[in-house]
Amino acid sequence: MKQGKALKSGRINLGVIVLTLIALVIGVVPVLANESNTVKPSVAQEGGEAVKPNIVLVHGAWADGSSWSAVIERLQAQGYNVIAPQFPLTSLEANVARLHQVLARLTGPTILAGHSYGGQIITAGAVDQPNVVGLVYIAAFGLDEGESIGGLLSGGLPPALAHLSFDEFGFGWLPQDDFVTHFASDVDPVWANAMWAVQQPIHATALEDVMGVPAWKSLPSWYMVATNDEAIPPDAERLFAQRMGATVVEIESSHVPLASQPDAVTELIVTAATAVSTEE
């Protein structure tokens, strides 16, 4: 793969930044499945059986990681070592640095799965990481070299982001009604309100980065399109998936299928993990 910086500096004005928050959401449970200094993947006991890769789940904006909890439960029940860290959401560089900290703890093959803005993190952060063997995108950004979120998106705000506001520190927050009604429209309202309550805002500077050489150019990828997404347009998701040559599944879901349809999300991740498994 051609070597290149994963991150480049870019500039967009605040108006464009607000418009381009169309695709940023929700996250990952702050769970570390193994508290040892070095975490090993689950390996079959019988000789000759496939090694199960580690799975790192990468969240987007406006939530604690608890929206991934049902997926984590299902993956762990199948014997996978799952890591679901929190990311600062202050800049792409800081988010990638956090991902590299997590990867440094792991041994053996690793799958990265990113939701929404988490796709931006894994696209940049998997570059030059030899243990990463596959990428899974769940209604997520999959930018190409030279692109930025601000440069790709324009026009009026969709219902999910109609009342997005930035505080005096530059962090964007999502109102409760918009979150429950549009972001997580197919999630039980009780759970959707809990997801809103633990939202982790994203800083405007996290949208000012231009993508370097994307990891999906050298790694196999899988993509889940959410056909009822009111944050990232489904056609944009299809374009991301097509140009990365991903294995694609489409699901009738809001922007958060990891919360509303965890069985389907788990199945796609397991499909990717099975495809890249190696013989012990």
Secondary structure, DSSP 8 states (H G I E B T S, - for coil): -----SEEE----HHHHHHGGGG-------EES--SSSB---B-SSTTSEE--EEEEE--SSS-GGGGHHHHHHHHHTT--EEE-----S-HHHHHHHHHHHHHTB-S-EEEEEETHHHHHHHHHTTT-TTEEEEEEES-----TT--HHHH--SS--GGGTT-EE-TTSEEE--HHHIIIIITTTS-HHHHHHHHHT---EEGGGG-EEE-S-GGGTS-EEEEEETT-SSS-HHHHHHHHHHTT-EEEEES--S-HHHH-HHHHHHHHHHHHHHH-EE-
